[in-house]
Amino acid sequence: MHTEIALAEVIAVYPNKVRIAVDDLINFQAAGEALRVGSFLKVSDNDNVSLICIIESFSIEIKDTKGGVHEPKRVYMIDSYPLGTLKDGIFNRGGDELAIPPKKVVPATKEEITAIYAEAFQSQDRFCFSALSRQRDISVPVHGDRFFNKHIAVVGASGSGKSSSVATILQKATKAKNGEYAALNNSHILIFDLHSEYSSAFPDANIITAEDLTLPYWLLNEEEMENMFLESGDNNNYNQEALLRSIVTSAKKIANPKIEKVNFDTPITYDIQHITNAFRNLTQETKNAENSLSIKFKDGNEIEFTDAEQQLEHYCKTLLEFAPTERSKINKGPYADGSIDKFERRVRSKISNPRLDFLFGPRAKEISLSETLEQFTGYASKSQSNVTILDLSGIPFELLSITVSLVSRLMVSVQPTHLPNSSIKGDGVRVF
């Protein structure tokens, strides 16, 4: 049963706003005790058509009474946003069927608010995980495909329940096997778990820890490689970047001689040991004082390279011992003056760091692209769960962004079903 707001009157109707004046404060408080920003109002006319509005703001206007005998009168102004019209119990978003002037303003009942969402989507498209914050017994569905195919942000202060909210949404989505919204039945959900907090919410999930994870370093793109090895704020970054590009390109050419065009960020396999070899050789190189491409080694052998590229490829293949310097005959190489020693140590320490075995270890050298993807889509395990949790709590902090970037890029840019000999099937991977 409606409770009419005493002396409530519509004073203006705009395309995106309805303004309502209430001038009896006591009766307004009694009738609208539960009203607040976000509450629903129903504005009716005489033709059985109602406009459903949601309160956006309150304000107070002070008006002088007639003749100024009494104290000024307070008039409460309610600005509300029109959602749509309600006719014969059916809600239609938008619409201009409301006759002017509207006659009555009342709070919307639970049944009328429920009608807003009752016919919003077809039953097979409806996915419901939420309720109105003011009336928890009224469910609010979304269009499942549209919801999961867009970028979604869950924001809030620490401890406000962001993780719980995400877990609840995914739990309800993966359990919707029959009835409303079953579209995720054959999709796979990948969760980046930074703080090891989601495994308890999904006990049947395929869980990948830092010890289980394998990511091939040869899939790192240009930006990820630079973030990995270059030090932010280093004045020599430009030269180091150019050198890194040259060495990685040479290593890729050595490993893929049949590929004609190879660039720094071409996603092809190569031996990471060739990178450390080249850097170490460059820091110890000596050269003929009169010909920089003529290199004499400790064993007495001498090689005259045709160009710098051929020289660099030779340096990649093995660690070398160079002839000692000799006045006017054998000088230090351009990088043997200590200018890249710190850079060389940084590259070598990253590649040899046991905590980075998931990226540079023996398994990372052998794993194929198809096998890499199978980790995250659940097909590499016996689990029948729709969910894979990538537990990143054991990943070094400085590599978190690179790891997330690489995995996300693989999931978005590579179509697993198009890979040769791939066993991956399904409608796709959703990343959270």
C-alpha positions as CSV (number, residue, x, y, z in Angstrom):
1,M,0.0,0.0,0.0
2,H,1.4,3.4,-1.0
3,T,2.1,6.0,1.6
4,E,1.6,9.4,0.0
5,I,4.1,12.1,0.8
6,A,2.3,15.0,2.4
7,L,2.3,18.1,0.2
8,A,4.7,16.6,-2.3
9,E,4.5,18.3,-5.7
10,V,6.3,18.0,-9.0
11,I,7.4,21.4,-9.9
12,A,9.6,20.6,-12.9
13,V,10.1,17.8,-15.4
14,Y,13.3,17.8,-17.5
15,P,14.6,15.1,-19.9
16,N,17.0,13.9,-17.3
17,K,15.6,15.2,-14.0
18,V,12.3,15.5,-12.1
19,R,12.2,18.1,-9.3
20,I,9.8,17.6,-6.4
21,A,9.0,20.1,-3.6
22,V,7.9,19.1,-0.1
23,D,6.9,21.9,2.2
24,D,5.6,20.0,5.3
25,L,8.7,18.8,7.1
26,I,6.9,16.9,9.9
27,N,4.6,14.9,7.5
28,F,7.5,14.5,5.0
29,Q,9.7,12.9,7.7
30,A,6.8,10.6,8.8
31,A,6.0,9.5,5.3
32,G,9.5,9.4,3.9
33,E,11.4,8.2,6.9
34,A,13.1,5.5,4.9
35,L,13.8,7.8,1.9
36,R,17.4,8.7,1.2
37,V,19.6,9.3,-1.8
38,G,19.2,6.2,-4.0
39,S,15.6,5.5,-2.9
40,F,12.9,5.1,-5.6
41,L,9.9,7.4,-6.1
42,K,6.8,6.9,-8.2
43,V,5.3,10.0,-10.0
44,S,1.8,9.2,-11.3
45,D,-0.8,10.8,-13.6
46,N,-4.5,10.2,-14.1
47,D,-4.0,7.7,-17.0
48,N,-2.6,4.8,-14.9
49,V,1.0,5.6,-16.0
50,S,3.8,6.1,-13.5
51,L,7.3,7.5,-13.9
52,I,9.8,5.7,-11.7
53,C,12.6,8.0,-10.5
54,I,15.6,7.5,-8.2
55,I,16.6,10.2,-5.7
56,E,19.8,11.9,-6.6
57,S,20.0,14.8,-4.1
58,F,18.1,16.8,-1.4
59,S,18.3,20.5,-0.9
60,I,16.5,23.1,1.2
61,E,15.0,26.4,0.1
62,I,14.0,29.2,2.5
63,K,10.8,31.0,1.5
64,D,9.2,34.0,3.2
65,T,5.6,33.4,4.4
66,K,2.7,35.6,3.3
67,G,3.0,39.1,4.7
68,G,6.2,38.1,6.6
69,V,4.2,37.6,9.8
70,H,5.5,34.0,10.5
71,E,9.0,32.6,10.4
72,P,10.4,31.8,6.9
73,K,9.3,28.5,5.6
74,R,11.6,25.6,4.7
75,V,10.8,23.8,1.4
76,Y,12.6,20.5,0.8
77,M,13.6,20.0,-2.9
78,I,14.2,16.5,-4.2
79,D,16.1,16.1,-7.5
80,S,15.5,12.7,-9.0
81,Y,16.6,10.9,-12.1
82,P,13.8,9.3,-14.2
83,L,14.4,5.6,-15.0
84,G,11.3,4.7,-17.0
85,T,7.6,4.3,-17.0
86,L,5.5,1.6,-15.2
87,K,2.2,0.7,-16.8
88,D,0.0,-2.3,-15.9
89,G,2.9,-3.7,-13.8
90,I,5.3,-3.6,-16.8
91,F,8.4,-1.4,-16.7
92,N,9.8,0.3,-19.8
93,R,13.1,2.1,-19.7
94,G,12.7,5.7,-20.9
95,G,9.5,6.7,-22.5
96,D,7.4,9.8,-22.5
97,E,3.9,8.5,-21.7
98,L,3.5,10.5,-18.5
99,A,0.6,13.0,-18.9
100,I,1.3,16.6,-17.8
101,P,0.8,17.7,-15.1
102,P,1.6,14.6,-12.9
103,K,-0.8,14.3,-9.9
104,K,0.9,12.3,-7.2
105,V,4.3,11.5,-5.7
106,V,4.8,8.4,-3.5
107,P,7.6,6.1,-2.6
108,A,7.8,3.1,-4.9
109,T,6.7,-0.2,-3.4
110,K,8.9,-3.3,-3.3
111,E,6.7,-4.8,-6.1
112,E,7.2,-1.8,-8.3
113,I,10.9,-1.7,-7.8
114,T,11.2,-5.4,-8.5
115,A,9.3,-4.8,-11.8
116,I,12.2,-2.6,-13.0
117,Y,14.5,-5.6,-13.2
118,A,12.0,-8.5,-13.7
119,E,11.9,-8.3,-17.5
120,A,15.3,-6.6,-18.1
121,F,16.8,-9.5,-20.0
122,Q,15.9,-12.9,-21.5
123,S,16.1,-15.7,-19.0
124,Q,19.1,-17.4,-20.8
125,D,21.0,-14.1,-20.6
126,R,20.3,-13.2,-17.0
127,F,23.1,-13.5,-14.5
128,C,22.3,-12.4,-11.0
129,F,24.8,-12.0,-8.2
130,S,23.8,-8.7,-6.6
131,A,20.9,-7.0,-4.8
132,L,19.9,-3.4,-4.2
133,S,22.0,-1.9,-1.4
134,R,18.9,-0.3,0.2
135,Q,16.7,-3.3,-0.2
136,R,18.7,-6.5,-0.1
137,D,15.6,-8.7,-0.9
138,I,15.4,-7.2,-4.4
139,S,17.8,-9.0,-6.8
140,V,19.4,-7.0,-9.6
141,P,20.4,-9.1,-12.7
142,V,22.9,-8.2,-15.4
143,H,23.3,-9.4,-19.0
144,G,25.9,-12.2,-18.5
145,D,27.7,-12.0,-21.8
146,R,27.9,-8.2,-21.8
147,F,29.1,-8.2,-18.2
148,F,31.9,-10.7,-18.7
149,N,33.0,-9.3,-22.0
150,K,33.8,-5.8,-20.6
151,H,36.5,-4.5,-18.4
152,I,35.2,-4.4,-14.8
153,A,36.7,-2.7,-11.8
154,V,35.9,-3.5,-8.2
155,V,37.2,-0.7,-6.0
156,G,37.2,0.1,-2.3
157,A,39.3,0.7,0.7
158,S,41.4,-2.0,2.3
159,G,39.2,-4.5,4.1
160,S,36.0,-3.3,2.4
161,G,35.5,-6.7,0.7
162,K,36.8,-6.4,-2.8
163,S,38.3,-9.9,-2.9
164,S,35.1,-11.4,-1.4
165,S,33.0,-9.6,-4.0
166,V,35.1,-11.0,-6.9
167,A,35.0,-14.5,-5.4
168,T,31.2,-14.3,-5.0
169,I,30.7,-13.2,-8.5
170,L,32.8,-16.0,-9.9
171,Q,31.4,-18.6,-7.6
172,K,27.9,-17.8,-8.8
173,A,28.9,-17.6,-12.4
174,T,30.6,-21.1,-12.4
175,K,27.7,-22.7,-10.6
176,A,25.1,-21.3,-13.0
177,K,25.0,-24.6,-14.9
178,N,21.3,-24.8,-15.5
179,G,18.5,-22.2,-15.8
180,E,19.7,-18.6,-15.8
181,Y,22.9,-17.8,-17.7
182,A,24.8,-21.0,-18.4
183,A,27.2,-19.4,-20.9
184,L,30.3,-19.8,-18.7
185,N,29.8,-23.6,-18.6
186,N,32.6,-24.1,-21.3
187,S,34.6,-21.0,-20.5
188,H,37.7,-20.9,-18.3
189,I,38.4,-18.2,-15.7
190,L,41.9,-17.2,-14.8
191,I,42.5,-15.4,-11.5
192,F,45.7,-13.5,-10.7
193,D,46.0,-14.1,-7.0
194,L,48.6,-11.6,-5.6
195,H,48.1,-12.5,-1.9
196,S,47.2,-16.2,-2.0
197,E,43.7,-15.6,-0.9
198,Y,41.4,-17.2,-3.5
199,S,42.3,-20.9,-3.2
200,S,39.9,-21.4,-0.2
201,A,37.0,-19.9,-2.3
202,F,37.6,-22.3,-5.1
203,P,38.8,-25.6,-3.6
204,D,38.4,-27.5,-6.9
205,A,40.3,-25.0,-9.0
206,N,43.5,-25.6,-10.9
207,I,46.1,-23.8,-8.7
208,I,49.4,-22.7,-10.1
209,T,52.1,-21.5,-7.7
210,A,55.5,-20.0,-8.4
211,E,57.0,-23.5,-8.1
212,D,54.6,-24.9,-10.7
213,L,54.5,-21.9,-13.1
214,T,56.6,-22.0,-16.3
215,L,56.8,-19.0,-18.6
216,P,59.3,-19.0,-21.6
217,Y,61.5,-15.9,-21.6
218,W,61.4,-15.9,-25.4
219,L,57.8,-14.7,-25.3
220,L,58.7,-11.5,-23.5
221,N,58.1,-8.5,-25.7
222,E,60.2,-5.3,-26.1
223,E,58.7,-3.5,-23.1
224,E,58.9,-6.5,-20.8
225,M,62.5,-7.2,-21.7
226,E,63.5,-3.6,-21.0
227,N,61.6,-3.6,-17.7
228,M,63.3,-6.8,-16.8
229,F,66.9,-5.8,-17.4
230,L,67.2,-2.0,-17.6
231,E,67.4,0.0,-14.4
232,S,65.0,3.0,-14.1
233,G,66.8,6.3,-13.9
234,D,70.2,5.0,-15.2
235,N,71.8,7.7,-17.3
236,N,73.2,5.0,-19.7
237,N,69.9,3.4,-20.4
238,Y,69.8,4.4,-24.0
239,N,73.1,2.7,-24.8
240,Q,72.2,-0.3,-22.7
241,E,68.9,-0.7,-24.5
242,A,70.6,-0.6,-27.9
243,L,73.1,-3.2,-26.8
244,L,70.4,-5.5,-25.4
245,R,68.5,-5.3,-28.6
246,S,71.5,-6.2,-30.7
247,I,72.5,-9.2,-28.5
248,V,69.0,-10.6,-28.3
249,T,68.5,-10.2,-32.0
250,S,71.7,-12.1,-32.7
251,A,70.8,-14.9,-30.3
252,K,67.4,-15.3,-32.1
253,K,69.1,-15.4,-35.5
254,I,71.5,-18.1,-34.3
255,A,68.6,-20.3,-33.0
256,N,66.5,-19.7,-36.1
257,P,68.7,-19.7,-39.2
258,K,65.8,-20.5,-41.6
259,I,63.9,-17.4,-40.7
260,E,64.8,-14.5,-43.0
261,K,63.6,-11.5,-41.0
262,V,64.2,-11.6,-37.2
263,N,63.7,-8.6,-34.9
264,F,64.3,-7.9,-31.3
265,D,60.7,-8.7,-30.3
266,T,60.0,-11.5,-32.7
267,P,58.4,-14.2,-30.5
268,I,60.7,-17.1,-31.4
269,T,62.9,-19.4,-29.3
270,Y,66.5,-18.8,-28.5
271,D,69.1,-19.8,-25.9
272,I,69.3,-17.4,-23.0
273,Q,72.8,-18.6,-22.3
274,H,73.9,-16.8,-25.5
275,I,72.9,-13.5,-23.9
276,T,75.1,-13.9,-20.9
277,N,78.0,-15.2,-23.1
278,A,77.8,-12.1,-25.3
279,F,77.7,-9.7,-22.4
280,R,80.6,-11.4,-20.6
281,N,82.8,-11.4,-23.8
282,L,82.1,-7.8,-24.5
283,T,83.3,-6.7,-21.0
284,Q,86.6,-8.6,-21.6
285,E,87.1,-8.0,-25.3
286,T,90.5,-6.8,-26.7
287,K,91.0,-5.9,-30.4
288,N,93.6,-5.0,-32.9
289,A,94.6,-1.4,-32.4
290,E,94.4,-0.8,-36.2
291,N,91.3,-2.9,-37.0
292,S,88.5,-3.1,-34.5
293,L,87.0,-6.2,-36.3
294,S,90.3,-8.1,-36.0
295,I,90.2,-10.0,-32.7
296,K,93.2,-11.9,-31.2
297,F,92.5,-14.5,-28.6
298,K,94.5,-15.9,-25.7
299,D,95.4,-19.1,-27.5
300,G,97.0,-17.1,-30.3
301,N,94.2,-17.5,-32.8
302,E,92.9,-14.4,-34.6
303,I,89.6,-13.8,-36.4
304,E,88.9,-10.9,-38.7
305,F,85.1,-10.5,-38.7
306,T,83.3,-9.0,-41.8
307,D,81.0,-6.8,-39.6
308,A,79.9,-6.1,-36.1
309,E,76.9,-8.4,-36.4
310,Q,79.0,-11.4,-37.3
311,Q,81.3,-10.6,-34.4
312,L,78.4,-10.4,-32.0
313,E,77.0,-13.8,-33.1
314,H,80.4,-15.3,-32.5
315,Y,80.4,-13.8,-29.0
316,C,77.0,-15.3,-28.3
317,K,78.0,-18.9,-28.9
318,T,80.6,-19.5,-26.2
319,L,82.7,-17.7,-23.5
320,L,86.0,-16.6,-25.0
321,E,89.5,-15.7,-23.6
322,F,91.1,-12.7,-25.2
323,A,94.7,-11.8,-25.8
324,P,96.1,-9.4,-23.2
325,T,96.4,-5.7,-24.1
326,E,99.7,-4.6,-25.7
327,R,100.7,-1.0,-26.2
328,S,100.0,0.2,-29.7
329,K,99.0,-3.3,-30.8
330,I,96.1,-4.6,-28.8
331,N,93.6,-2.3,-27.1
332,K,90.5,-2.9,-25.0
333,G,87.2,-3.2,-26.7
334,P,84.6,-0.4,-26.6
335,Y,82.7,-2.1,-23.8
336,A,85.7,-3.4,-21.8
337,D,86.2,0.0,-20.1
338,G,83.8,-0.9,-17.3
339,S,80.9,1.1,-18.8
340,I,78.6,-2.0,-18.9
341,D,80.0,-4.0,-16.1
342,K,77.1,-3.2,-13.8
343,F,74.6,-3.9,-16.6
344,E,76.3,-7.2,-17.4
345,R,76.1,-8.3,-13.7
346,R,72.4,-7.3,-13.6
347,V,71.6,-9.4,-16.6
348,R,73.6,-12.4,-15.4
349,S,72.1,-12.3,-11.9
350,K,68.6,-12.1,-13.2
351,I,69.1,-15.1,-15.5
352,S,70.9,-17.2,-12.9
353,N,68.5,-16.3,-10.0
354,P,66.9,-19.5,-8.7
355,R,63.7,-17.6,-7.8
356,L,63.3,-16.8,-11.5
357,D,63.6,-20.4,-12.7
358,F,60.0,-20.2,-13.8
359,L,61.2,-17.7,-16.5
360,F,64.8,-18.6,-17.2
361,G,65.2,-22.2,-15.9
362,P,65.6,-25.4,-18.0
363,R,61.9,-26.0,-18.3
364,A,61.3,-22.5,-19.7
365,K,63.8,-23.3,-22.4
366,E,61.9,-26.4,-23.5
367,I,58.2,-25.6,-23.1
368,S,56.2,-24.9,-26.2
369,L,53.6,-22.1,-26.7
370,S,50.8,-24.7,-26.6
371,E,52.0,-26.2,-23.3
372,T,52.4,-22.7,-21.9
373,L,48.8,-21.9,-22.6
374,E,47.5,-25.2,-21.4
375,Q,48.7,-24.4,-17.9
376,F,46.3,-21.5,-17.6
377,T,43.3,-23.1,-19.3
378,G,43.2,-26.1,-17.0
379,Y,43.8,-28.7,-19.7
380,A,47.2,-29.6,-18.5
381,S,45.7,-31.0,-15.3
382,K,43.0,-33.5,-14.5
383,S,40.8,-30.9,-12.8
384,Q,37.4,-30.3,-14.3
385,S,37.0,-26.9,-12.7
386,N,36.3,-23.8,-14.8
387,V,38.8,-21.8,-12.7
388,T,42.6,-21.6,-12.7
389,I,44.2,-19.6,-9.9
390,L,47.7,-18.2,-10.6
391,D,49.1,-17.7,-7.1
392,L,51.7,-14.9,-7.5
393,S,52.6,-14.6,-3.9
394,G,55.9,-16.4,-4.5
395,I,56.9,-14.2,-7.5
396,P,59.5,-11.5,-6.7
397,F,57.7,-8.2,-6.4
398,E,59.7,-6.5,-9.1
399,L,58.5,-9.2,-11.6
400,L,54.8,-9.1,-10.7
401,S,53.9,-6.6,-13.4
402,I,55.9,-8.4,-16.1
403,T,54.4,-11.8,-15.2
404,V,50.8,-10.5,-15.3
405,S,51.5,-8.6,-18.5
406,L,52.9,-11.6,-20.2
407,V,50.2,-14.0,-19.2
408,S,47.4,-11.5,-19.9
409,R,48.9,-10.8,-23.4
410,L,49.0,-14.5,-24.2
411,M,45.4,-15.1,-23.1
412,V,44.1,-12.2,-25.0
413,S,46.2,-12.3,-28.2
414,V,46.7,-16.0,-28.8
415,Q,43.7,-18.2,-29.9
416,P,44.6,-21.6,-28.3
417,T,42.3,-23.5,-30.7
418,H,44.4,-22.3,-33.6
419,L,47.6,-23.8,-32.3
420,P,48.9,-26.9,-33.9
421,N,48.2,-30.1,-32.0
422,S,46.4,-28.2,-29.3
423,S,44.0,-30.0,-27.0
424,I,42.5,-26.8,-25.7
425,K,38.8,-26.4,-26.3
426,G,36.1,-24.1,-25.0
427,D,34.6,-20.7,-25.5
428,G,37.5,-18.7,-24.2
429,V,39.3,-17.5,-21.1
430,R,38.1,-14.8,-18.8
431,V,40.9,-13.0,-16.9
432,F,40.4,-11.5,-13.4
